[in-house]
């Protein structure tokens, strides 16, 4: 059973209280590492990251020393730090490690110690792998039942909304708007052809970082197209460049809420309206008290929406800081003789 990031974040506090190691399994580029770093930051802990795929037994155990005629192990720096103070010990690519390294990690996760070095009582262990459901697509080793039993295991499948929520302020506006309106290009969810470049959540972030260094705005041109192709592949690059070509004609939140330009939405389908609601959420426009004009414009937009989107927009309003104020005023607004309160109730009843 897969779990999305929002759900995982809602239960992780209970998990880390037990100090048992947590294993995240999922496809590449979906944000497993980012999730671990966000959790560490939220708990005020430093991340000590080790790529298990690059470790040897010596990297795990350290070097031997002689003390009073007895050989002991000098802990490597990362292990010493995890034993002396509370940190998040992040072991990435565990299923790509050698058998010997995985056996050492086995003890570390099972007993919280290795070669006589005991982890700090408040150190947390997270591990990440590409195996599990999607393991056949990757050059990874299988984890046997005894190894898995040392972890609390979660197969993570983040939603589109997980990425859109995270991407606000972390990627360029043009990239966010494109994915918001073209969910199918966020990542590849089918079989992978050898040597073909596919988009991922990570590759869109990297493309955004690259293009943002060229100028304050991402523009439609051959340079953008060729750079995008290197990050997200040909098909996604074509769609992204076509989107940029018409970007100046994109309908903004301000056009609807402040200017009431509803004629721009007359040919929209459900996906277009859903993308606009996501834009409103991203801009956090409902966290402020809306003006009289904004309430009236929102009401006019409301009655033009398909019933599915009406409920999405209503839930977005209800989840904000000024929900009581804005909903109460919207509830009492009339558009063409239709009271918004009655409009919503009729949809709920049907």
Buried (B, 14 or more C-beta within 10 A) or exposed (E): EEBBBEBBBEEBEEBBEEEBBBBBBBBBBBBBBBBBBBBBEEBEBEBBBBBBBEBEEEBBBBEEEEEEEEEBBBBBEBBBBBBEEBBBBBBBBBBBBBEEBBEBBBBBBBEBEBBEBEBBEEBBBBBBBBBBEBBEEBEBBEBEEEBBEBBEBBBBBBEBBBBBBBBBEBBBBBBBBBBBBBBEBBBBEEEEEEEEBBBBBBBBBBBBBBBBEEEEEBBBEEEBBEBBBEBBBEBBBBBBBEBBEEBEEBBBBEBBBBEBBBEBBEEBEEEEBBBBBBBBBBBEBBEEEBEEEBBBBBBBBBBBBBBEBBBBBBEBBEEBEEBEBBBEBBBEBBBEEBBBBEBBEEBEEE
